[in-house]
Amino acid sequence: MAAESRSSQNVWLIGFPSDKIIGAKLPSGRDAMRFFIKHRENRCTIRESAHTTYDELIKIWDQCRIPVKSKRDIIDKIEKLYKQQQVLSKSKQRSNLSDMNNQEVYSIKLDELFDIAHAHANHLIQFEENRQFLAQQHKSFWEYRGDRFLTSKDRRAVGRKTRTS
């Protein structure tokens, strides 16, 4: 069997698969998808990979003592993000404005916090320090987005104007 090159392992829009979710921050969508893809490569089903990813994400969020959504909701979110990547990969060779915008929006979504916090997390968190940590995590991802979001939004607006005229 021939050796695989490192570039052949690169997953379009997501990056290289990873067997761990690491970092000093809560994971982004890209971190979750890299971990998910690693388990898909190991011949796990989508559901099994989603469960494994869920288990890894829960460890991180539990360490931060932040209440999370139900298991079913988190697994659905993981699967939905993966299915979006599958749909986009079918049109990755196209270069029309609509496909490029969809790819940009998905890429931005991957760079955002993979937010699995409970809807009422701020009320359920007992310690103010944990509440501030969650707020800071949300804020840092929004700051990172910065002008990427605005340029993407501007591109969509230009696309709408050209379609209507």
TORPA-4810 file (N, C-alpha, C, O; in nm, 3 decimals):
<nodes>
NODE_1_0.084_-0.117_0.000_0.000_0.000_0.000_0.089_0.124_0.000_0.184_0.132_0.078_M
NODE_2_0.060_0.220_-0.087_0.140_0.342_-0.098_0.113_0.434_0.020_0.003_0.438_0.075_A
NODE_3_0.215_0.507_0.056_0.201_0.603_0.166_0.119_0.723_0.120_0.130_0.768_0.006_A
NODE_4_0.036_0.773_0.211_-0.047_0.889_0.180_0.029_1.015_0.212_0.098_1.023_0.314_E
NODE_5_0.018_1.115_0.125_0.083_1.242_0.155_-0.002_1.321_0.254_-0.123_1.300_0.264_S
NODE_6_0.062_1.410_0.325_-0.010_1.489_0.425_-0.117_1.575_0.359_-0.224_1.594_0.417_R
NODE_7_-0.091_1.628_0.241_-0.188_1.714_0.175_-0.313_1.636_0.133_-0.420_1.695_0.120_S
NODE_8_-0.301_1.507_0.113_-0.419_1.429_0.075_-0.512_1.408_0.193_-0.629_1.374_0.175_S
NODE_9_-0.462_1.429_0.314_-0.547_1.415_0.432_-0.625_1.543_0.462_-0.717_1.541_0.544_Q
NODE_10_-0.590_1.652_0.397_-0.656_1.779_0.420_-0.800_1.773_0.370_-0.825_1.740_0.254_N
NODE_11_-0.896_1.806_0.458_-1.037_1.806_0.422_-1.076_1.947_0.382_-1.049_2.042_0.456_V
NODE_12_-1.137_1.960_0.267_-1.173_2.088_0.211_-1.255_2.170_0.310_-1.352_2.120_0.367_W
NODE_13_-1.218_2.295_0.330_-1.279_2.393_0.421_-1.258_2.363_0.569_-1.275_2.453_0.652_L
NODE_14_-1.222_2.242_0.605_-1.211_2.206_0.746_-1.067_2.199_0.791_-1.033_2.249_0.898_I
NODE_15_-0.981_2.140_0.713_-0.840_2.127_0.749_-0.805_1.982_0.777_-0.874_1.890_0.733_G
NODE_16_-0.697_1.963_0.851_-0.649_1.829_0.881_-0.727_1.768_0.997_-0.749_1.835_1.098_F
NODE_17_-0.768_1.642_0.984_-0.837_1.574_1.095_-0.750_1.570_1.220_-0.627_1.565_1.211_P
NODE_18_-0.816_1.571_1.335_-0.743_1.570_1.462_-0.806_1.469_1.556_-0.928_1.454_1.560_S
NODE_19_-0.722_1.399_1.631_-0.777_1.299_1.723_-0.802_1.357_1.862_-0.845_1.285_1.952_D
NODE_20_-0.775_1.486_1.880_-0.801_1.554_2.007_-0.851_1.695_1.981_-0.817_1.757_1.880_K
NODE_21_-0.931_1.743_2.072_-0.971_1.884_2.069_-0.888_1.952_2.177_-0.906_1.926_2.296_I
NODE_22_-0.798_2.038_2.135_-0.709_2.101_2.231_-0.721_2.253_2.221_-0.773_2.306_2.123_I
NODE_23_-0.672_2.320_2.322_-0.670_2.465_2.321_-0.714_2.521_2.455_-0.772_2.451_2.537_G
NODE_24_-0.686_2.648_2.474_-0.722_2.715_2.598_-0.862_2.774_2.591_-0.913_2.825_2.690_A
NODE_25_-0.924_2.767_2.474_-1.058_2.821_2.455_-1.158_2.707_2.440_-1.120_2.591_2.422_K
NODE_26_-1.285_2.743_2.448_-1.388_2.646_2.411_-1.374_2.619_2.262_-1.330_2.707_2.188_L
NODE_27_-1.409_2.500_2.217_-1.383_2.464_2.076_-1.469_2.540_1.976_-1.583_2.577_2.004_P
NODE_28_-1.411_2.562_1.860_-1.483_2.622_1.748_-1.550_2.510_1.668_-1.530_2.392_1.695_S
NODE_29_-1.629_2.549_1.571_-1.691_2.451_1.483_-1.586_2.373_1.405_-1.603_2.254_1.380_G
NODE_30_-1.479_2.440_1.368_-1.370_2.375_1.295_-1.303_2.268_1.381_-1.269_2.160_1.332_R
NODE_31_-1.283_2.299_1.511_-1.224_2.200_1.601_-1.313_2.076_1.611_-1.265_1.963_1.606_D
NODE_32_-1.442_2.099_1.626_-1.536_1.987_1.637_-1.538_1.905_1.509_-1.543_1.782_1.514_A
NODE_33_-1.536_1.972_1.393_-1.540_1.900_1.266_-1.411_1.823_1.239_-1.415_1.715_1.181_M
NODE_34_-1.297_1.878_1.279_-1.171_1.805_1.262_-1.172_1.675_1.341_-1.128_1.571_1.293_R
NODE_35_-1.223_1.682_1.463_-1.233_1.563_1.547_-1.333_1.465_1.487_-1.308_1.344_1.482_F
NODE_36_-1.447_1.516_1.441_-1.551_1.434_1.379_-1.496_1.361_1.256_-1.516_1.241_1.240_F
NODE_37_-1.427_1.435_1.169_-1.373_1.378_1.045_-1.271_1.268_1.075_-1.266_1.168_1.005_I
NODE_38_-1.191_1.287_1.179_-1.092_1.185_1.217_-1.162_1.052_1.246_-1.112_0.946_1.209_K
NODE_39_-1.276_1.058_1.312_-1.349_0.936_1.344_-1.425_0.881_1.223_-1.448_0.760_1.214_H
NODE_40_-1.464_0.968_1.132_-1.526_0.920_1.007_-1.422_0.845_0.925_-1.455_0.746_0.859_R
NODE_41_-1.298_0.890_0.928_-1.191_0.821_0.854_-1.163_0.683_0.911_-1.115_0.595_0.840_E
NODE_42_-1.193_0.664_1.037_-1.172_0.534_1.102_-1.291_0.440_1.081_-1.312_0.346_1.158_N
NODE_43_-1.367_0.466_0.978_-1.479_0.382_0.937_-1.596_0.381_1.037_-1.671_0.284_1.043_R
NODE_44_-1.610_0.486_1.113_-1.727_0.499_1.201_-1.841_0.559_1.120_-1.817_0.633_1.024_C
NODE_45_-1.963_0.528_1.159_-2.078_0.589_1.092_-2.088_0.735_1.135_-2.021_0.779_1.228_T
NODE_46_-2.173_0.809_1.066_-2.194_0.949_1.101_-2.243_0.959_1.245_-2.195_1.042_1.321_I
NODE_47_-2.338_0.875_1.282_-2.395_0.878_1.416_-2.290_0.843_1.522_-2.281_0.909_1.625_R
NODE_48_-2.210_0.740_1.497_-2.104_0.702_1.592_-2.002_0.813_1.607_-1.958_0.843_1.718_E
NODE_49_-1.963_0.874_1.496_-1.867_0.985_1.501_-1.925_1.103_1.577_-1.854_1.169_1.653_S
NODE_50_-2.053_1.130_1.556_-2.118_1.240_1.628_-2.121_1.212_1.778_-2.099_1.303_1.857_A
NODE_51_-2.149_1.088_1.817_-2.150_1.052_1.959_-2.011_1.068_2.021_-1.998_1.118_2.132_H
NODE_52_-1.909_1.025_1.949_-1.772_1.037_1.998_-1.733_1.184_2.012_-1.671_1.223_2.111_T
NODE_53_-1.771_1.264_1.914_-1.744_1.408_1.919_-1.819_1.470_2.036_-1.764_1.554_2.108_T
NODE_54_-1.943_1.429_2.055_-2.023_1.478_2.169_-1.950_1.449_2.300_-1.938_1.537_2.386_Y
NODE_55_-1.903_1.327_2.316_-1.834_1.289_2.440_-1.713_1.379_2.466_-1.688_1.420_2.579_D
NODE_56_-1.638_1.407_2.360_-1.519_1.492_2.374_-1.558_1.636_2.407_-1.494_1.700_2.492_E
NODE_57_-1.661_1.687_2.341_-1.705_1.825_2.367_-1.757_1.841_2.510_-1.730_1.941_2.576_L
NODE_58_-1.830_1.742_2.557_-1.888_1.748_2.692_-1.777_1.754_2.797_-1.791_1.824_2.897_I
NODE_59_-1.669_1.681_2.776_-1.557_1.685_2.871_-1.507_1.829_2.887_-1.482_1.875_2.998_K
NODE_60_-1.492_1.898_2.775_-1.439_2.034_2.778_-1.537_2.129_2.845_-1.498_2.209_2.930_I
NODE_61_-1.665_2.121_2.807_-1.765_2.212_2.863_-1.790_2.183_3.011_-1.817_2.274_3.088_W
NODE_62_-1.780_2.057_3.051_-1.796_2.022_3.192_-1.680_2.076_3.277_-1.700_2.119_3.390_D
NODE_63_-1.560_2.075_3.221_-1.446_2.131_3.293_-1.467_2.279_3.321_-1.421_2.331_3.423_Q
NODE_64_-1.537_2.346_3.231_-1.565_2.489_3.248_-1.690_2.514_3.333_-1.723_2.628_3.365_C
NODE_65_-1.757_2.406_3.369_-1.879_2.413_3.451_-1.987_2.500_3.386_-2.049_2.584_3.451_R
NODE_66_-2.005_2.478_3.257_-2.108_2.551_3.183_-2.215_2.450_3.143_-2.184_2.350_3.079_I
NODE_67_-2.341_2.476_3.180_-2.449_2.383_3.142_-2.467_2.380_2.991_-2.456_2.483_2.924_P
NODE_68_-2.497_2.262_2.938_-2.509_2.244_2.793_-2.649_2.198_2.754_-2.730_2.160_2.839_V
NODE_69_-2.675_2.201_2.625_-2.801_2.155_2.569_-2.813_2.004_2.587_-2.721_1.939_2.638_K
NODE_70_-2.925_1.949_2.546_-2.944_1.804_2.557_-2.854_1.731_2.457_-2.812_1.788_2.356_S
NODE_71_-2.826_1.607_2.486_-2.738_1.526_2.402_-2.791_1.518_2.259_-2.713_1.530_2.164_K
NODE_72_-2.918_1.499_2.244_-2.979_1.488_2.111_-2.957_1.616_2.030_-2.925_1.609_1.911_R
NODE_73_-2.975_1.732_2.094_-2.957_1.859_2.023_-2.814_1.880_1.979_-2.789_1.930_1.869_D
NODE_74_-2.720_1.841_2.063_-2.578_1.859_2.030_-2.538_1.766_1.915_-2.468_1.807_1.823_I
NODE_75_-2.583_1.643_1.922_-2.552_1.548_1.815_-2.614_1.593_1.683_-2.552_1.581_1.577_I
NODE_76_-2.736_1.645_1.689_-2.799_1.698_1.568_-2.719_1.815_1.511_-2.705_1.828_1.389_D
NODE_77_-2.668_1.899_1.598_-2.589_2.015_1.553_-2.459_1.969_1.485_-2.420_2.026_1.383_K
NODE_78_-2.395_1.869_1.541_-2.272_1.814_1.481_-2.303_1.755_1.344_-2.232_1.782_1.247_I
NODE_79_-2.408_1.675_1.335_-2.444_1.612_1.208_-2.484_1.715_1.104_-2.451_1.701_0.986_E
NODE_80_-2.555_1.819_1.146_-2.597_1.923_1.053_-2.476_1.996_0.995_-2.473_2.026_0.875_K
NODE_81_-2.378_2.026_1.079_-2.258_2.093_1.032_-2.182_2.006_0.932_-2.129_2.056_0.833_L
NODE_82_-2.178_1.876_0.957_-2.112_1.784_0.865_-2.189_1.774_0.733_-2.129_1.773_0.626_Y
NODE_83_-2.320_1.766_0.740_-2.400_1.757_0.618_-2.388_1.882_0.533_-2.390_1.875_0.410_K
NODE_84_-2.376_1.998_0.597_-2.355_2.122_0.522_-2.223_2.114_0.445_-2.214_2.159_0.330_Q
NODE_85_-2.121_2.059_0.508_-1.992_2.045_0.441_-2.004_1.951_0.322_-1.944_1.975_0.217_Q
NODE_86_-2.080_1.844_0.338_-2.098_1.749_0.228_-2.169_1.813_0.110_-2.132_1.790_-0.005_Q
NODE_87_-2.271_1.893_0.137_-2.344_1.961_0.031_-2.253_2.061_-0.040_-2.251_2.068_-0.163_V
NODE_88_-2.178_2.137_0.037_-2.088_2.236_-0.022_-1.975_2.171_-0.103_-1.931_2.226_-0.203_L
NODE_89_-1.930_2.054_-0.060_-1.819_1.989_-0.132_-1.862_1.944_-0.271_-1.777_1.926_-0.359_S
NODE_90_-1.991_1.926_-0.292_-2.039_1.889_-0.426_-2.025_2.005_-0.525_-2.018_1.983_-0.646_K
NODE_91_-2.020_2.128_-0.472_-2.011_2.244_-0.561_-1.879_2.318_-0.544_-1.869_2.436_-0.579_S
NODE_92_-1.776_2.251_-0.492_-1.651_2.321_-0.464_-1.576_2.363_-0.591_-1.493_2.453_-0.584_K
NODE_93_-1.604_2.301_-0.704_-1.538_2.339_-0.828_-1.604_2.459_-0.896_-1.546_2.521_-0.985_Q
NODE_94_-1.725_2.492_-0.853_-1.796_2.604_-0.913_-1.741_2.735_-0.859_-1.696_2.742_-0.745_R
NODE_95_-1.747_2.836_-0.941_-1.694_2.965_-0.896_-1.797_3.077_-0.911_-1.760_3.194_-0.921_S
NODE_96_-1.926_3.042_-0.913_-2.024_3.149_-0.921_-2.040_3.215_-0.784_-1.999_3.159_-0.682_N
NODE_97_-2.097_3.332_-0.783_-2.104_3.414_-0.663_-2.180_3.346_-0.550_-2.140_3.353_-0.434_L
NODE_98_-2.288_3.280_-0.584_-2.370_3.213_-0.483_-2.293_3.103_-0.411_-2.298_3.094_-0.288_S
NODE_99_-2.223_3.020_-0.486_-2.146_2.912_-0.425_-2.030_2.966_-0.342_-2.001_2.914_-0.234_D
NODE_100_-1.965_3.069_-0.392_-1.856_3.130_-0.317_-1.906_3.190_-0.186_-1.840_3.179_-0.083_M
NODE_101_-2.022_3.253_-0.190_-2.080_3.309_-0.067_-2.116_3.199_0.032_-2.092_3.214_0.152_N
NODE_102_-2.174_3.091_-0.017_-2.210_2.979_0.071_-2.085_2.920_0.137_-2.088_2.885_0.255_N
NODE_103_-1.977_2.910_0.063_-1.852_2.859_0.118_-1.797_2.954_0.224_-1.746_2.910_0.327_Q
NODE_104_-1.805_3.083_0.197_-1.757_3.184_0.293_-1.840_3.182_0.421_-1.785_3.189_0.531_E
NODE_105_-1.970_3.172_0.407_-2.058_3.167_0.524_-2.029_3.042_0.608_-2.025_3.049_0.731_V
NODE_106_-2.008_2.930_0.542_-1.977_2.806_0.614_-1.841_2.817_0.684_-1.825_2.772_0.797_Y
NODE_107_-1.745_2.875_0.616_-1.612_2.892_0.675_-1.619_2.981_0.799_-1.551_2.955_0.899_S
NODE_108_-1.698_3.085_0.793_-1.718_3.172_0.909_-1.784_3.095_1.022_-1.747_3.109_1.138_I
NODE_109_-1.882_3.013_0.987_-1.952_2.932_1.087_-1.855_2.836_1.157_-1.866_2.812_1.277_K
NODE_110_-1.760_2.782_1.081_-1.661_2.692_1.140_-1.568_2.765_1.237_-1.523_2.707_1.335_L
NODE_111_-1.541_2.891_1.209_-1.449_2.967_1.293_-1.517_3.020_1.420_-1.449_3.067_1.512_D
NODE_112_-1.648_3.014_1.425_-1.721_3.060_1.543_-1.714_2.956_1.654_-1.680_2.840_1.631_E
NODE_113_-1.746_2.999_1.774_-1.757_2.910_1.888_-1.862_2.803_1.858_-1.972_2.835_1.815_L
NODE_114_-1.828_2.678_1.880_-1.926_2.570_1.865_-2.009_2.572_1.993_-1.981_2.500_2.089_F
NODE_115_-2.110_2.655_1.991_-2.186_2.690_2.111_-2.291_2.583_2.142_-2.392_2.571_2.072_D
NODE_116_-2.265_2.509_2.247_-2.360_2.408_2.292_-2.411_2.442_2.432_-2.464_2.357_2.503_I
NODE_117_-2.392_2.569_2.470_-2.438_2.613_2.602_-2.590_2.609_2.607_-2.658_2.633_2.507_A
NODE_118_-2.642_2.578_2.723_-2.786_2.577_2.747_-2.841_2.717_2.719_-2.771_2.816_2.739_H
NODE_119_-2.964_2.725_2.673_-3.025_2.854_2.640_-3.027_2.948_2.760_-3.016_3.069_2.743_A
NODE_120_-3.042_2.894_2.879_-3.047_2.975_3.001_-2.920_2.956_3.084_-2.925_2.957_3.207_H
NODE_121_-2.808_2.939_3.017_-2.682_2.911_3.086_-2.646_3.021_3.185_-2.597_2.993_3.294_A
NODE_122_-2.670_3.147_3.147_-2.634_3.256_3.237_-2.710_3.248_3.369_-2.656_3.287_3.473_N
NODE_123_-2.832_3.199_3.367_-2.909_3.185_3.490_-2.872_3.058_3.566_-2.883_3.054_3.688_H
NODE_124_-2.827_2.956_3.494_-2.796_2.828_3.557_-2.654_2.822_3.614_-2.627_2.742_3.704_L
NODE_125_-2.565_2.905_3.563_-2.428_2.906_3.613_-2.427_2.967_3.753_-2.482_3.075_3.775_I
NODE_126_-2.365_2.897_3.846_-2.367_2.941_3.984_-2.260_3.044_4.016_-2.282_3.133_4.099_Q
NODE_127_-2.145_3.035_3.952_-2.033_3.123_3.985_-2.018_3.232_3.880_-2.020_3.205_3.759_F
NODE_128_-2.002_3.353_3.926_-1.987_3.468_3.838_-1.864_3.453_3.746_-1.867_3.495_3.631_E
NODE_129_-1.760_3.394_3.798_-1.638_3.374_3.720_-1.666_3.289_3.595_-1.615_3.318_3.487_E
NODE_130_-1.748_3.185_3.610_-1.783_3.099_3.496_-1.871_3.175_3.397_-1.859_3.156_3.276_N
NODE_131_-1.959_3.260_3.448_-2.045_3.341_3.362_-1.959_3.436_3.278_-1.982_3.451_3.158_R
NODE_132_-1.861_3.497_3.340_-1.772_3.589_3.269_-1.687_3.513_3.166_-1.661_3.565_3.057_Q
NODE_133_-1.644_3.392_3.201_-1.566_3.312_3.107_-1.647_3.283_2.980_-1.595_3.298_2.869_F
NODE_134_-1.772_3.242_2.997_-1.857_3.214_2.880_-1.877_3.339_2.796_-1.870_3.334_2.673_L
NODE_135_-1.903_3.452_2.862_-1.920_3.578_2.789_-1.793_3.614_2.712_-1.799_3.660_2.598_A
NODE_136_-1.679_3.594_2.775_-1.551_3.623_2.711_-1.527_3.532_2.590_-1.475_3.577_2.488_Q
NODE_137_-1.565_3.406_2.601_-1.549_3.313_2.489_-1.635_3.358_2.370_-1.588_3.357_2.256_Q
NODE_138_-1.759_3.397_2.397_-1.844_3.447_2.290_-1.784_3.572_2.228_-1.780_3.586_2.106_H
NODE_139_-1.738_3.661_2.312_-1.682_3.789_2.266_-1.557_3.767_2.181_-1.542_3.830_2.076_K
NODE_140_-1.469_3.679_2.224_-1.344_3.660_2.151_-1.370_3.603_2.011_-1.298_3.639_1.917_S
NODE_141_-1.469_3.518_1.996_-1.499_3.466_1.863_-1.562_3.574_1.775_-1.537_3.578_1.654_F
NODE_142_-1.642_3.662_1.834_-1.701_3.771_1.756_-1.593_3.870_1.715_-1.597_3.922_1.604_W
NODE_143_-1.498_3.896_1.804_-1.389_3.987_1.767_-1.306_3.928_1.655_-1.262_4.001_1.566_E
NODE_144_-1.285_3.796_1.658_-1.206_3.731_1.554_-1.275_3.743_1.419_-1.209_3.764_1.317_Y
NODE_145_-1.406_3.731_1.419_-1.480_3.740_1.293_-1.457_3.874_1.226_-1.430_3.881_1.106_R
NODE_146_-1.469_3.979_1.303_-1.442_4.114_1.257_-1.489_4.145_1.117_-1.608_4.129_1.087_G
NODE_147_-1.398_4.190_1.031_-1.436_4.232_0.898_-1.463_4.118_0.803_-1.520_4.140_0.696_D
NODE_148_-1.424_3.995_0.837_-1.458_3.881_0.749_-1.609_3.873_0.735_-1.660_3.847_0.626_R
NODE_149_-1.680_3.896_0.846_-1.826_3.889_0.842_-1.880_4.002_0.756_-1.971_3.981_0.676_F
NODE_150_-1.826_4.120_0.772_-1.875_4.234_0.697_-1.849_4.218_0.548_-1.935_4.249_0.466_L
NODE_151_-1.732_4.169_0.512_-1.704_4.152_0.370_-1.794_4.045_0.310_-1.839_4.058_0.196_T
NODE_152_-1.821_3.941_0.385_-1.911_3.838_0.336_-2.051_3.894_0.319_-2.119_3.866_0.220_S
NODE_153_-2.092_3.973_0.414_-2.225_4.035_0.408_-2.232_4.131_0.290_-2.332_4.135_0.218_K
NODE_154_-2.125_4.207_0.270_-2.121_4.298_0.157_-2.126_4.222_0.024_-2.194_4.264_-0.069_D
NODE_155_-2.056_4.109_0.017_-2.059_4.028_-0.105_-2.200_3.978_-0.135_-2.245_3.980_-0.249_R
NODE_156_-2.270_3.934_-0.032_-2.407_3.887_-0.053_-2.496_4.001_-0.102_-2.581_3.981_-0.189_R
NODE_157_-2.477_4.121_-0.046_-2.556_4.237_-0.088_-2.528_4.270_-0.235_-2.621_4.299_-0.310_A
NODE_158_-2.402_4.265_-0.274_-2.367_4.291_-0.414_-2.429_4.185_-0.504_-2.479_4.216_-0.612_V
NODE_159_-2.425_4.060_-0.459_-2.485_3.951_-0.537_-2.635_3.971_-0.556_-2.688_3.946_-0.664_G
NODE_160_-2.702_4.017_-0.452_-2.847_4.041_-0.463_-2.874_4.155_-0.560_-2.967_4.149_-0.640_R
NODE_161_-2.792_4.260_-0.553_-2.813_4.375_-0.642_-2.792_4.337_-0.788_-2.866_4.382_-0.876_K
NODE_162_-2.691_4.254_-0.815_-2.665_4.216_-0.954_-2.774_4.122_-1.007_-2.805_4.125_-1.126_T
NODE_163_-2.832_4.039_-0.920_-2.940_3.951_-0.965_-3.067_4.027_-0.996_-3.141_3.991_-1.087_R
NODE_164_-3.095_4.134_-0.920_-3.218_4.209_-0.939_-3.209_4.305_-1.057_-3.311_4.341_-1.115_T
NODE_165_-3.088_4.347_-1.093_-3.077_4.441_-1.205_-3.054_4.373_-1.336_-3.043_4.440_-1.439_S
</nodes>
